[in-house]
């Protein structure tokens, strides 16, 4: 999965899955732009990558804002001379009962998870098309996008939309040799799931940690997913080995949900 000479952007790259993906792409030889709302966190990841002999750039971005997204892509091409891989990892979620879901909740999740993905993909695609050498777009969906859940309506809907957007984008960009695929993780041991666990615990009236324990107990492979499990698949989809794979959503969830 040699990515020498490739330039990648990872949104939401300051922690969790984004951090692991940024690290893995750098280890495979890519120059990595770590983009996140938290500039300080993104900069820390870049410093670690550079300290290990890689090349990186930290960029502050709110993916909901087209002008900031364009500035992110411009920074990547200005620093590294091009763009080959976009990983749309930035995402948000909230555990809310169906009858309590508000317009604000709905708009927040769809603005980040779907609209932000659209703006990033458009800006990156325009560069890839102009370069004429193809490219890779990798979207982070979720196991939640495969089915509905009573307490996660808006998040499930937004991640189902990510899967649908992946399919449409793949067809639109195929003539330019830009592949578009998604990854659907399960329960990943990240700061995001720490907060999800707290929200479930409050709603279910159980101690914190118990929801994660219950969910983990249902995973056929018998352990909670690690960010590195997702990062390895992202690196594969970014590589030449995946050059004939597009319009797919790969479940990376320990066997929890069939394709």
GINORVEN-V570002 format. One record per backbone hydrogen bond with DSSP energy under -0.5 kcal/mol. NH is the residue of the N-H (numbers start at 1). CO is the residue of the C=O. If there is no record, write none. Layout:
BEGIN
<<NH	CO> <NH	CO>>
END
This chain:
BEGIN
<<3	28> <5	29> <6	3> <8	31> <9	85> <10	33> <11	87> <12	35> <13	10> <13	35> <15	12> <18	15> <19	15> <20	16> <21	17> <22	18> <23	19> <24	20> <25	21> <26	22> <27	23> <28	24> <29	26> <30	25> <31	6> <32	30> <32	55> <33	8> <34	32> <34	57> <35	10> <35	33> <36	59> <39	37> <42	38> <43	39> <44	40> <45	41> <46	42> <47	43> <48	44> <49	45> <50	46> <51	47> <52	48> <52	49> <53	50> <54	49> <57	32> <59	34> <61	36> <63	61> <65	62> <66	64> <69	65> <70	66> <71	67> <72	68> <73	69> <74	70> <75	71> <76	72> <77	73> <78	74> <79	75> <80	76> <81	77> <84	7> <85	7> <86	136> <87	9> <88	86> <88	138> <89	87> <96	94> <96	151> <98	150> <100	97> <101	97> <101	98> <106	102> <107	103> <108	104> <109	105> <110	106> <111	107> <112	108> <113	109> <114	110> <115	110> <116	111> <118	114> <119	115> <120	116> <121	117> <122	118> <123	119> <124	120> <125	121> <126	122> <127	123> <128	124> <129	125> <130	126> <131	127> <132	128> <133	128> <135	177> <136	84> <137	179> <138	86> <139	181> <140	88> <141	139> <141	183> <143	185> <145	142> <146	143> <147	144> <152	149> <153	96> <156	152> <157	153> <158	154> <159	155> <160	156> <161	157> <162	158> <163	159> <164	160> <165	161> <166	162> <167	163> <168	164> <169	165> <170	166> <171	167> <172	168> <173	169> <174	170> <176	173> <177	174> <178	173> <179	135> <179	177> <181	137> <182	248> <183	139> <184	250> <185	183> <186	252> <188	186> <189	225> <190	188> <194	190> <195	191> <196	192> <197	193> <198	194> <199	195> <200	196> <201	197> <202	198> <203	199> <204	200> <205	201> <206	201> <210	207> <211	207> <213	209> <214	210> <215	211> <216	212> <217	213> <218	214> <218	215> <219	216> <221	254> <222	219> <225	187> <229	226> <230	226> <230	227> <231	227> <232	228> <233	229> <234	230> <235	231> <236	232> <237	233> <238	234> <239	235> <239	236> <242	239> <243	240> <245	242> <246	244> <247	180> <250	182> <251	249> <252	184> <256	253>>
END
